[in-house]
Amino acid sequence: MDAQLADVEAGRRFYGDLFGWSFEEAYGTSVWALLDGEPVAALAPKTDGRMPTVWTVSFATPDAAALSRRITAAGGQLVIPPTPVGELGTAVLATDPEGAVFGLWQAGGHPGFGRRREVGTFVWAELYTRDTAAANAFYGDLFHDALFGEGARPDFGRADVTDVYPPEMPPHFLAHFRVADLDEALGAVQRLGGRVQSPPFETSYGLVAVVTDNQGASFALLRR
């Protein structure tokens, strides 16, 4: 997963303080976010000021080109077709039929998360959609083995947009980071210049609050 930010240095300060991340140079002008020396995310500069300031979740795939063809065949679209990222791997940016944006990652030298599901790391992605049945069909077909195969441990779910957001909010993925103390984390977000979009609410996967960072990128804090 990665955040596209107008100011990567400001992002380093915000997330470094909030989650205890350190950083090192990555590909081009992007940086890896590390927890105890292992990669947990990336921060990248926006190449166009008109682009949204967002967190993007990418799904691992052994064949980005083949999965891209299945996405378009199922009614999705490719925003960025399969693109090599040096020797790190191949990236794709796509949308589902409702317009929710997600990525694909075919690993080369960079396999993806070094740590997840722990405090200070990615733990869950929730798809907020207007048509849960269509989302079930689309993602269930694309990622059937990951969702339903033997030993599957899914890291994402879906909900109706109006469960948390007003009806005019477009469908989107919301990345969740695990925290030990939700009240303490919310205080830190506000102290660092972010804001609380949705105060804590109960879900089937834990207690969640939706926030934005100091540049407007939305994400969620999850206490399990």
C-alpha positions, 0 to 999 in steps of 0.5 A: 500500500502507498500514499500519494502525497503533495509533501512527502516530508510532511508525510514522514513527520506525520506517520513517523510520529503516529505509528513509529515508522522510520523511512528510507529511500525507495524507487525514484522520489518515493520512500519506504515506511519501515517498522523495526526495519521491515517495510509496512507502506510507501509514501510517494509524491503526487506527480500532478497537483490535480491528483487526489491525496489518498492511500491506495491498497494493492493486491498481490498477483503472480501475473498482473497482465492476466489479472488486468485482462480479467478486470476489464472483462468484468467491467472494471477499467485500467487507470495505469496498465501493467508498468514495471517499477525498476526491478521491484515489480510490476504495478497496475492501477485499476477501478472496479465497475463502480469506480473504486480504485485499487492497485495490483502488484506483481512482485519482483525484488520487492515482495510487499509487506514485511509486517502487517496485522500488528500495531502500527501496520496495515490490518484491514481494507474496507470497500465502501460500495453502493452495490454490495452484491455486485462487489461480491461478484466482481472481487469474488471472481478476481480473488476467489482463492485468496478469499475462499481457498484453503487456509484463506485469511482475508484482509478486506471486506465491504460495506454500503457507503451509507453505513459511514459516509453520506450517499454522495461519497464515491465508492472507495477502499479505506485502509485500516491501521492497527492501534493499541489505544484508539483514544490515544491514536485519535489524540495524536492525529489531531495533535499532528494536524489531522482530523477525525472524520468519523468517531469510533464505531463498532464493526464485525472486525473491531472498533474503528475511527476514520481520520485524515492526515495533515494533507487530507488523505483518509485512512482508518484506525482499528483496535482489535 
